[in-house]
């Protein structure tokens, strides 16, 4: 259950609200009995009281206990990261064009219409671009059922639509970019004029037009606002840097156009992590607690660390489609399907001397994968034999809830009773040991608010060094602000299983010693490092290997004598992208590994694993 409190955190705020109502009614009743002068004064006082009522009722809601439940699950979910976009009055379906020029016009027009709908709060037309991907049709239908928005088949060309919205005053002009067909590489992103032009569309209320199409749009009466063909990112920062939203950045190669619309809707600066690509300059201007959409061209640990250091997280949304539509419309809290409505911890009794292991899929922070192949592919959530073993699924629960609630709902509807949802990275991709403390606190508090709605009680956190003091301090922060947090699954960037099954406990006396106030009152939360990983590499060692190799590693771990009872619990990371051939990949790889384990090791869900580990720890400390 939860208790709503005002932003000042005082319980008295709840009692003040009915007082406002009583005083307001009393003042209004006196209006007829006073002179005109007094009546004016009373009206003014009444207005001030009513304003105070509105501020009180509109104050931020803090979840003061473990979560929401039953009759209290009412109201509209307030987005914490993603943009609040009102639902469009209608959605026009359009086929994706064949030329780059038309594709970019379509994307920038889609993003611009959503931006204006967001900022004006008025009715707007949404553009749904058909990519021929079946699962996105499911998301559209679920979204339409939730919002009640009308969907129309669009027969007009991109150019006809652009003309219509220009004549309506929504498109102020165009921004020109080069015809150069760039093939971006890690060393050289090539011509960046299309990225510069796309970013400026959100600033100037324009569409981006390729140089070869300029005569066509000129004939429609559109005015060229900026020519980006000879411009670089330095020019963009100097001239327009302060016009962009510092909370959002987009990282996108100039030859990728699938998600440009969301960059415009969020008025994000668009860069890439190459020399002169603009990303590092953009990060200097970034707001802590913000978000980087997209993905880079270079080593992921480099650009993720750069984002982490300024308090930003990465959302791998570079291939996510139709984001302005799927993220739009108010979401009622009572419509959010909670994991605890489905998850059921197995009735496994902890037997003395026996060992327990859980398997969990990696890469759940990847939003475009979650919205795409994850849900249907038989290697992952679409596996026909799901439920064969207890299992854990990492998911970016807040990104799904805020960017595509349809995906979240379907995932939870299809969750098996012996499966556990673990929030992957607590909201996006970042390294907890590289992020400033204030940034970690912001993300931890957001996770707490989201988990109160979703019912997720476990989080996976990434780091560059899982047991560093900076990482431990971050674990403590998550434990402090999340009363309902049961366990943390720690993953190191390389190797994933650097901790080889070691467990750290946070909260309690340990939290106080690490400088986390109130840590003692929050109880004990285990931080479990992965014992090993099912991962296809040219080598096999104690950190990773095939299902057969990992089964041997688990058995070797189980054969070692343990000093403490809670050391009999561990977990294994299942690398999402490793394919061993013959249908052995993803979920099936874990099933094959589990089948090779002896009677001395039992497979349980991450939820049950944490429950038994915590119970064993409690027995030890009595």
C-alpha angles and dihedrals in degrees: 000000000000140000121215115225133179122258089265088062094234117140088214089075088076092054093047094063098069088044089059090052094050094047092046092052092047092052094047092050091056094056094090094052100053135076120265092260094050090042090059091050091049091049089053091050090047090052092051091050092050090049089052089051090053093049091049094049092043096050119120115278118230121197103229096185140034099296151299125303146168118335093002094067096097137121135049122307110245113220116236102186113006125067121272101234119180115232114266120250087236140353121229114206115218135181114240109254123238101232126073092231094056093042091056092046089051093048095046092046091050092050093045094053091050091047092054091046089051096048099039097038087218131127113284140179117249122209116217111197115206113221096172093249109139099207091059089060087060091052091050093052093047090047091050091050091052097046102030090224119158119246120208132187109242115219097173124097123246089257094052091051092048090052091050094052092043090054088048089056096246097110109056097186143301139284115219125224135178126279089224110129100222123201102198121217134180090256099044127017090192125209108012098185093107090056091048091048094047092052092049092054090073092047098045101031090243142128124240114245129191115234092245091060097048097101090054096055093041088058088057090058098254118147124226107240101179136002107216098179095102097031130104134199091264090061090048093053093046096047105032107010095116092050095069127085107256093204092067132050130170126214110198136150111239092241095057117084107164099103105027092113093069091052090059095043089055092042088233127169108242119219141144133225098252134100107298089359091126100232098115092047089050092052090057087063096040124121117238110250091030131126137244112209118206137019138278135237098231134063107317095223090061099054094036090053091048090053093044092054092061094044098259129129128212122236110197094221100134092119098033110123134217093000097162089060101041092046094050131097131049116285117215114221091224089059093059111101109224123217092229088063087067111020116090120182109230118254091246115152116213106243117202111253095014122118129222132204135184128200123215133184117238131223098042089144089072103105099187089052091048090052094043133031098355096079099048109025114103091225089068136011092347093062109135093216097052110147092041088113133012107266145176127228121200110215135173091234098177094047090050094045093050103031101034117003088175091069093048093051095049092047092053093043088057096043114122121230092244093051130091130208113220117191102238110229095340092270121349131336120310139126113252092205093053098046121091114253094250090054091051090049092053093050093043091053091048090051089052092054094045094046089052086063100037099038092230109155102177131064134192115215127196126213142164089234113018098201099040118125090248090054092047091050089053091050088052091052092053090049092048099053098037111069091178097048110123104176146358122217108207122208126182119211093237121041100011091209098047090133093055093212100315116151128215121193120216131188123040117061091339090061092051091052091052091055098257108140117223089017092128092057095052097067129225123318119184120224106206121198118205116262092213141324136247096230133147111231135146087261139039125216142143091295102051145356148125123318090263093049092047091050089056090049091052092049091049090052091049092051093060118095113250124216094203132038094232091060088077093079126081144143140222127220115227110210107228097212100045115110117184094185130246092069092301104133138112113345094007090055089059092047091052091048092049091051090060095056121105129235091268091070124057126193115228135169119268088249093056092041091058092044093054093043092052091048091051090050091050091051090053094052097048 
